[in-house]
């Protein structure tokens, strides 16, 4: 709600609010927040200078979402564990070192602890059986709690830029895990093949095409061998993202190379006046669009689609085939996508032509092509295929549903690889 301030809170003007956002350099938790016990559902205290939260935070019985990123917590506040309805918790970039078991709410569904200094996580984390989304990139973890093995609901896990010497073997057997990123750990020795470099002086920057967690994308003209070629240029911010390090995203893009169903890399930028890293990518037609919106607070790990989106069967299948082809090329290149989603799929809005984008969650497969971890992308593809089929008007052949069910098997070894799925869909 715009205009919510500490003064209004203390004057009692915010009685009955469901959402409260305070970014006013707070060094202490305003006790007046606890007076909102009957209504407050979303509390955002990010960007302050807090070091603790009250032990009686459990008085906020309706609280579902709590954001405290960018504060100065060394220890996840134990009071969180007494918040019965709390399902989403975000403490990004707080300097956290310790995560006590008692700080984990019983209804925990989505936990973000990106960019901290955590070395160990409690076994109690795996006991939170509602957990779907766990963001741990940019910490100092050398292992994961064994209690997470076989977790029935865990769907998305970010482990990039930690201190893992290897991935736990049970990750490849997780029944629901579809989105996993692990780049930037000590065992990650993947490197891009030699790639073309493009000097900043050969580019003329155009309009902004968008901005993501890892960087900004601009249209540009590239003077290539005497010809002007329209391209897209992604300039990286150089900061830790929820998926991991931008430098590893760049390595994955360069290793993937060019493919008609990937927004791959044409070359690496050099000689930027401010030293920024960048990648040149093919420029898609201006009328291409994103297939879906990213997950919301309510949907957690699932994309949000336009309710009005309806698809002919052949259009839906072409989108699915193009995405499968792009992801299969990544697998053949020794890469996992790690973020295979509708919101990372661009399509033409008409015939179903599509490309898979955003390699921010991509990782080099430890054993190369054929690694069992490929089957996690297959599960993500099965879910995307299911979302497409839900929007089809008319009957869908049983054979297509059979492919979807196979891709979504809770036994990863029973899932087909993406080349097999693509052949069946074709």
PAZA-434196 format. One record per residue (C-alpha): residue number from 1; residue in one letter; z negated, y, x negated. Coordinates in nm, 2 decimals, padded with zeros to 4 digits. Each point is the difference from the previous one (the first is absolute). Last residue first. Layout:
BEGIN
  nuke  mimi       Z       Y       X
   NUM     a       Z       Y       X
...
END
This chain:
BEGIN
  nuke  mimi       Z       Y       X
   426     x   03.37  -03.50  -00.70
   425     x  -00.36  -00.03   00.12
   424     x  -00.02  -00.35  -00.14
   423     x   00.15   00.10  -00.34
   422     x  -00.24   00.30  -00.02
   421     x  -00.30  -00.22   00.07
   420     x   00.11  -00.23  -00.28
   419     x   00.05   00.29  -00.24
   418     x  -00.34   00.14   00.10
   417     x  -00.18  -00.31  -00.11
   416     x  -00.12  -00.23   00.29
   415     x  -00.37  -00.01   00.09
   414     x  -00.17  -00.33  -00.01
   413     x  -00.17   00.07  -00.34
   412     x  -00.16   00.31   00.16
   411     x  -00.20  -00.20   00.26
   410     x  -00.07   00.26   00.27
   409     x   00.36  -00.03   00.10
   408     x   00.15   00.35   00.07
   407     x   00.34  -00.07  -00.17
   406     x   00.03  -00.33   00.19
   405     x  -00.09   00.17   00.33
   404     x   00.27   00.26  -00.06
   403     x   00.26  -00.25  -00.09
   402     x  -00.07  -00.20   00.31
   401     x   00.01   00.31   00.21
   400     x   00.36   00.05  -00.13
   399     x   00.09  -00.36   00.09
   398     x  -00.13   00.04   00.35
   397     x   00.27   00.26   00.07
   396     x  -00.13   00.34   00.12
   395     x   00.07   00.09   00.36
   394     x   00.05   00.36   00.11
   393     x  -00.11   00.34  -00.12
   392     x  -00.14  -00.02  -00.35
   391     x  -00.30   00.20  -00.09
   390     x  -00.24  -00.29  -00.04
   389     x   00.26  -00.16  -00.22
   388     x  -00.03   00.29  -00.25
   387     x  -00.38  -00.04  -00.02
   386     x   00.03  -00.37  -00.05
   385     x   00.25   00.05  -00.28
   384     x  -00.24   00.24  -00.17
   383     x  -00.28  -00.26   00.03
   382     x   00.22  -00.26  -00.15
   381     x   00.09   00.23  -00.28
   380     x  -00.36   00.06  -00.08
   379     x  -00.06  -00.38  -00.01
   378     x   00.30  -00.03  -00.23
   377     x  -00.14   00.28  -00.23
   376     x  -00.31  -00.22  -00.03
   375     x   00.22  -00.30  -00.08
   374     x   00.12   00.16  -00.32
   373     x  -00.35  -00.05  -00.13
   372     x   00.09  -00.37  -00.06
   371     x   00.21   00.11  -00.30
   370     x   00.37  -00.11   00.05
   369     x   00.13   00.29  -00.22
   368     x  -00.24   00.10  -00.27
   367     x  -00.33  -00.18  -00.08
   366     x  -00.22   00.31   00.02
   365     x   00.22   00.18   00.26
   364     x   00.05   00.36  -00.10
   363     x  -00.15   00.23   00.25
   362     x   00.13   00.22   00.28
   361     x  -00.25   00.21   00.20
   360     x   00.17   00.34  -00.08
   359     x   00.34  -00.16   00.05
   358     x   00.09   00.22   00.29
   357     x   00.32  -00.10   00.18
   356     x   00.17  -00.29   00.17
   355     x   00.35   00.09   00.12
   354     x   00.15  -00.04   00.34
   353     x   00.33  -00.02   00.20
   352     x  -00.10  -00.07   00.36
   351     x   00.31   00.12   00.18
   350     x  -00.15   00.32   00.14
   349     x  -00.30   00.17  -00.14
   348     x   00.13  -00.03  -00.36
   347     x  -00.31  -00.17  -00.14
   346     x  -00.28   00.08  -00.24
   345     x  -00.28  -00.26  -00.05
   344     x  -00.33   00.09  -00.17
   343     x  -00.16   00.09   00.34
   342     x   00.12  -00.33   00.13
   341     x  -00.20  -00.18  -00.27
   340     x   00.04  -00.19  -00.32
   339     x  -00.28   00.15  -00.21
   338     x  -00.05  -00.26  -00.28
   337     x   00.36   00.00  -00.12
   336     x  -00.05  -00.29  -00.24
   335     x   00.21   00.00  -00.31
   334     x   00.16  -00.26  -00.23
   333     x   00.36   00.13   00.04
   332     x   00.08  -00.29   00.24
   331     x  -00.30   00.11   00.20
   330     x   00.13   00.36   00.02
   329     x   00.34  -00.13   00.11
   328     x  -00.17  -00.20   00.27
   327     x  -00.17   00.32   00.12
   326     x   00.33   00.18   00.03
   325     x   00.17  -00.29   00.18
   324     x  -00.30  -00.05   00.24
   323     x   00.01   00.37   00.09
   322     x   00.38  -00.02   00.06
   321     x  -00.04  -00.31   00.21
   320     x  -00.28   00.14   00.21
   319     x   00.19   00.32   00.07
   318     x   00.31  -00.20   00.09
   317     x  -00.21  -00.22   00.23
   316     x  -00.14   00.30   00.19
   315     x   00.35   00.14   00.04
   314     x   00.14  -00.34   00.11
   313     x  -00.28  -00.03   00.26
   312     x   00.06   00.34   00.15
   311     x  -00.30   00.23  -00.07
   310     x  -00.24   00.21   00.20
   309     x  -00.22   00.28  -00.14
   308     x  -00.16   00.20   00.27
   307     x  -00.36  -00.09  -00.10
   306     x   00.07   00.14  -00.35
   305     x  -00.15  -00.25  -00.23
   304     x  -00.34   00.00  -00.17
   303     x  -00.04  -00.23  -00.30
   302     x  -00.27  -00.26  -00.03
   301     x  -00.29   00.00  -00.26
   300     x  -00.26   00.21   00.18
   299     x   00.16   00.03   00.35
   298     x  -00.28   00.24   00.12
   297     x  -00.02   00.22  -00.31
   296     x   00.38   00.01   00.00
   295     x   00.24  -00.22  -00.19
   294     x   00.32   00.17  -00.14
   293     x   00.27   00.12   00.24
   292     x   00.30  -00.22   00.07
   291     x   00.37  -00.05  -00.09
   290     x   00.04   00.31  -00.22
   289     x   00.32   00.18   00.06
   288     x   00.36   00.03  -00.12
   287     x   00.18   00.31   00.13
   286     x   00.02   00.17  -00.34
   285     x   00.20  -00.28  -00.16
   284     x  -00.19  -00.17  -00.28
   283     x  -00.01   00.15  -00.35
   282     x  -00.01  -00.27  -00.27
   281     x  -00.30   00.03  -00.23
   280     x  -00.08   00.21  -00.31
   279     x  -00.35  -00.05  -00.13
   278     x  -00.25   00.25  -00.14
   277     x  -00.28   00.06  -00.24
   276     x  -00.12   00.36  -00.04
   275     x  -00.01   00.16  -00.35
   274     x  -00.02   00.35   00.13
   273     x   00.36   00.09  -00.10
   272     x   00.13  -00.34   00.09
   271     x   00.17  -00.15  -00.31
   270     x   00.06  -00.35   00.14
   269     x   00.05  -00.15   00.34
   268     x   00.05  -00.37   00.03
   267     x   00.32  -00.15   00.15
   266     x   00.17  -00.14   00.30
   265     x  -00.32  -00.14   00.15
   264     x  -00.03  -00.20   00.32
   263     x  -00.01   00.10   00.36
   262     x   00.06  -00.36   00.08
   261     x   00.25  -00.18   00.24
   260     x   00.32   00.08  -00.20
   259     x  -00.17  -00.11  -00.33
   258     x  -00.04   00.20  -00.32
   257     x  -00.26  -00.06  -00.26
   256     x  -00.32  -00.20   00.08
   255     x  -00.13   00.04  -00.35
   254     x   00.04   00.38   00.02
   253     x  -00.18   00.02   00.34
   252     x  -00.28  -00.23  -00.13
   251     x  -00.06   00.21  -00.31
   250     x   00.00   00.32   00.21
   249     x  -00.26  -00.15   00.24
   248     x  -00.20  -00.10  -00.31
   247     x   00.00   00.36  -00.13
   246     x  -00.11   00.12   00.35
   245     x  -00.33  -00.18  -00.05
   244     x  -00.16  -00.20   00.29
   243     x   00.06  -00.06   00.37
   242     x  -00.27   00.24   00.12
   241     x   00.14   00.26  -00.24
   240     x  -00.11   00.10  -00.34
   239     x   00.16   00.32  -00.12
   238     x   00.32   00.07  -00.19
   237     x   00.16   00.21   00.27
   236     x   00.33  -00.18  -00.03
   235     x   00.33   00.19   00.06
   234     x   00.24  -00.21   00.21
   233     x   00.36   00.11  -00.02
   232     x   00.25  -00.09   00.27
   231     x   00.37   00.01  -00.10
   230     x   00.33   00.18   00.08
   229     x   00.25  -00.06  -00.29
   228     x   00.19   00.28  -00.17
   227     x   00.27  -00.14  -00.23
   226     x   00.05   00.09  -00.37
   225     x  -00.17  -00.32  -00.12
   224     x  -00.29   00.04   00.24
   223     x  -00.10   00.35   00.10
   222     x  -00.28  -00.09   00.24
   221     x  -00.05   00.20   00.32
   220     x  -00.35  -00.03   00.15
   219     x  -00.19  -00.08   00.32
   218     x  -00.37   00.01  -00.06
   217     x  -00.28  -00.26   00.02
   216     x  -00.36   00.09  -00.08
   215     x  -00.25  -00.24  -00.16
   214     x  -00.25  -00.28   00.00
   213     x  -00.17   00.03   00.34
   212     x   00.32   00.10   00.17
   211     x   00.21   00.32   00.05
   210     x   00.32   00.06   00.18
   209     x   00.37   00.09  -00.03
   208     x  -00.05   00.34  -00.16
   207     x   00.33   00.19  -00.03
   206     x   00.20   00.03  -00.32
   205     x  -00.05  -00.03  -00.37
   204     x   00.30   00.03  -00.24
   203     x  -00.01  -00.27  -00.26
   202     x   00.17  -00.05  -00.34
   201     x  -00.25   00.23  -00.17
   200     x  -00.28  -00.23   00.11
   199     x   00.15  -00.27  -00.22
   198     x   00.08  -00.34   00.14
   197     x  -00.10  -00.32  -00.17
   196     x   00.16  -00.33   00.06
   195     x  -00.21  -00.31   00.00
   194     x  -00.12  -00.26  -00.24
   193     x  -00.17  -00.28   00.20
   192     x  -00.33   00.10   00.15
   191     x  -00.33  -00.15  -00.13
   190     x  -00.23  -00.27   00.15
   189     x  -00.31  -00.06  -00.21
   188     x  -00.25   00.01   00.28
   187     x  -00.28  -00.22  -00.13
   186     x  -00.21   00.31  -00.10
   185     x   00.03   00.15   00.35
   184     x   00.25   00.27   00.08
   183     x   00.18  -00.16   00.30
   182     x  -00.21  -00.21   00.25
   181     x   00.13   00.08   00.35
   180     x  -00.04  -00.23   00.30
   179     x   00.13   00.04   00.35
   178     x   00.03  -00.32   00.22
   177     x  -00.34  -00.17  -00.03
   176     x  -00.07  -00.19   00.32
   175     x  -00.04  -00.36  -00.12
   174     x  -00.11   00.07  -00.36
   173     x   00.16  -00.27  -00.22
   172     x   00.16   00.22  -00.26
   171     x  -00.33   00.19  -00.03
   170     x  -00.19  -00.32  -00.07
   169     x   00.12  -00.01  -00.36
   168     x  -00.20   00.31  -00.09
   167     x   00.24   00.25  -00.18
   166     x  -00.03   00.01  -00.37
   165     x  -00.16   00.21  -00.27
   164     x  -00.12   00.25   00.26
   163     x  -00.10   00.33  -00.13
   162     x   00.11   00.23   00.29
   161     x   00.32   00.21   00.04
   160     x   00.13  -00.17   00.31
   159     x  -00.22  -00.21   00.23
   158     x   00.11   00.10   00.35
   157     x  -00.05  -00.25   00.27
   156     x   00.16  -00.01   00.35
   155     x  -00.04  -00.28   00.26
   154     x  -00.35  -00.13  -00.02
   153     x  -00.06  -00.17   00.33
   152     x  -00.10  -00.36  -00.06
   151     x  -00.15   00.04  -00.35
   150     x   00.10  -00.31  -00.19
   149     x  -00.15   00.12  -00.32
   148     x  -00.18   00.33   00.06
   147     x  -00.34  -00.17  -00.07
   146     x   00.11  -00.05  -00.36
   145     x  -00.07   00.36  -00.06
   144     x   00.28   00.15  -00.21
   143     x   00.02   00.02  -00.38
   142     x   00.03   00.24  -00.29
   141     x  -00.03   00.31   00.21
   140     x   00.01   00.34  -00.18
   139     x   00.14   00.22   00.28
   138     x   00.34   00.16   00.07
   137     x   00.12  -00.20   00.29
   136     x  -00.26  -00.15   00.24
   135     x   00.13   00.05   00.35
   134     x  -00.10  -00.28   00.24
   133     x   00.16  -00.03   00.35
   132     x  -00.07  -00.27   00.25
   131     x  -00.38  -00.06   00.00
   130     x  -00.13  -00.13   00.33
   129     x  -00.17  -00.29  -00.17
   128     x  -00.23   00.21  -00.21
   127     x  -00.15  -00.29  -00.19
   126     x   00.26   00.04  -00.27
   125     x  -00.16   00.33  -00.09
   124     x  -00.34  -00.16  -00.01
   123     x   00.09  -00.15  -00.34
   122     x  -00.06   00.35  -00.15
   121     x   00.27   00.18  -00.20
   120     x  -00.02   00.05  -00.37
   119     x   00.14   00.26  -00.25
   118     x   00.04   00.30   00.22
   117     x   00.11   00.32  -00.18
   116     x   00.19   00.18   00.28
   115     x   00.36   00.07   00.08
   114     x   00.04  -00.19   00.33
   113     x  -00.30  -00.11   00.20
   112     x   00.17  -00.03   00.34
   111     x  -00.15  -00.25   00.25
   110     x   00.16  -00.09   00.33
   109     x  -00.14  -00.24   00.25
   108     x  -00.38   00.02  -00.04
   107     x  -00.19  -00.10   00.31
   106     x  -00.32  -00.11  -00.17
   105     x  -00.01   00.32  -00.22
   104     x  -00.01  -00.06  -00.38
   103     x  -00.27   00.21  -00.16
   102     x  -00.25  -00.28   00.00
   101     x   00.22  -00.19  -00.26
   100     x  -00.04   00.28  -00.24
    99     x   00.33   00.14  -00.15
    98     x  -00.07   00.17  -00.33
    97     x   00.20   00.21  -00.24
    96     x   00.15   00.26   00.23
    95     x   00.15   00.30  -00.17
    94     x   00.10   00.15   00.33
    93     x   00.38  -00.04  -00.02
    92     x   00.05  -00.18   00.33
    91     x  -00.30  -00.07   00.22
    90     x   00.17  -00.10   00.34
    89     x  -00.17  -00.22   00.26
    88     x   00.16  -00.13   00.32
    87     x  -00.19  -00.24   00.23
    86     x  -00.33   00.18   00.08
    85     x  -00.12  -00.13   00.34
    84     x  -00.34  -00.13  -00.11
    83     x  -00.08   00.27  -00.25
    82     x  -00.30  -00.15  -00.18
    81     x   00.21  -00.11  -00.30
    80     x   00.11   00.36  -00.06
    79     x  -00.36   00.09  -00.08
    78     x   00.03  -00.18  -00.34
    77     x   00.21   00.29  -00.14
    76     x   00.27  -00.13  -00.24
    75     x  -00.14   00.09  -00.33
    74     x   00.12   00.26  -00.26
    73     x   00.09   00.24   00.28
    72     x   00.15   00.33  -00.11
    71     x   00.24   00.11   00.28
    70     x   00.38  -00.03   00.00
    69     x   00.02  -00.26   00.28
    68     x  -00.27   00.00   00.26
    67     x   00.19  -00.13   00.31
    66     x  -00.19  -00.18   00.28
    65     x   00.17  -00.16   00.30
    64     x  -00.16  -00.19   00.29
    63     x  -00.32   00.20   00.07
    62     x  -00.12  -00.08   00.35
    61     x  -00.36  -00.10  -00.10
    60     x  -00.05   00.31  -00.22
    59     x  -00.38  -00.08  -00.04
    58     x   00.11  -00.24  -00.27
    57     x   00.02   00.29  -00.24
    56     x  -00.38  -00.04  -00.03
    55     x   00.01  -00.04  -00.38
    54     x   00.16   00.34  -00.03
    53     x   00.32   00.03  -00.22
    52     x   00.00   00.06  -00.37
    51     x   00.18   00.19  -00.28
    50     x   00.19   00.26   00.20
    49     x   00.22   00.26  -00.17
    48     x   00.27   00.04   00.27
    47     x   00.36  -00.10   00.02
    46     x  -00.03  -00.27   00.27
    45     x  -00.27   00.03   00.27
    44     x   00.21  -00.14   00.28
    43     x  -00.19  -00.15   00.29
    42     x   00.18  -00.19   00.28
    41     x  -00.18  -00.15   00.30
    40     x  -00.27   00.26   00.09
    39     x  -00.09  -00.02   00.37
    38     x  -00.36  -00.11   00.07
    37     x  -00.14   00.05  -00.35
    36     x   00.11   00.36  -00.03
    35     x  -00.35   00.11  -00.10
    34     x   00.05  -00.19  -00.33
    33     x   00.25   00.26  -00.10
    32     x  -00.28   00.26   00.01
    31     x  -00.15  -00.16  -00.31
    30     x   00.27   00.17  -00.21
    29     x   00.05  -00.23  -00.30
    28     x  -00.08   00.19  -00.33
    27     x   00.23   00.15  -00.26
    26     x   00.26   00.12   00.24
    25     x   00.30   00.19  -00.14
    24     x   00.13   00.09   00.34
    23     x   00.23  -00.28   00.10
    22     x  -00.14  -00.12   00.34
    21     x   00.21  -00.21   00.24
    20     x  -00.16  -00.12   00.33
    19     x   00.16  -00.22   00.26
    18     x  -00.15  -00.11   00.33
    17     x  -00.16   00.33   00.10
    16     x  -00.27   00.01   00.26
    15     x  -00.21   00.28  -00.15
    14     x   00.21   00.21  -00.24
    13     x  -00.15   00.34   00.09
    12     x  -00.35  -00.10  -00.10
    11     x  -00.04   00.30  -00.22
    10     x  -00.04  -00.22  -00.30
     9     x   00.34  -00.17   00.07
     8     x   00.17   00.34   00.06
     7     x  -00.13   00.13  -00.33
     6     x   00.11  -00.32  -00.19
     5     x   00.35   00.06   00.13
     4     x   00.24  -00.16   00.25
     3     x   00.29   00.24   00.03
     2     x   00.27  -00.25   00.08
     1     x  -00.11  -00.33   00.16
END
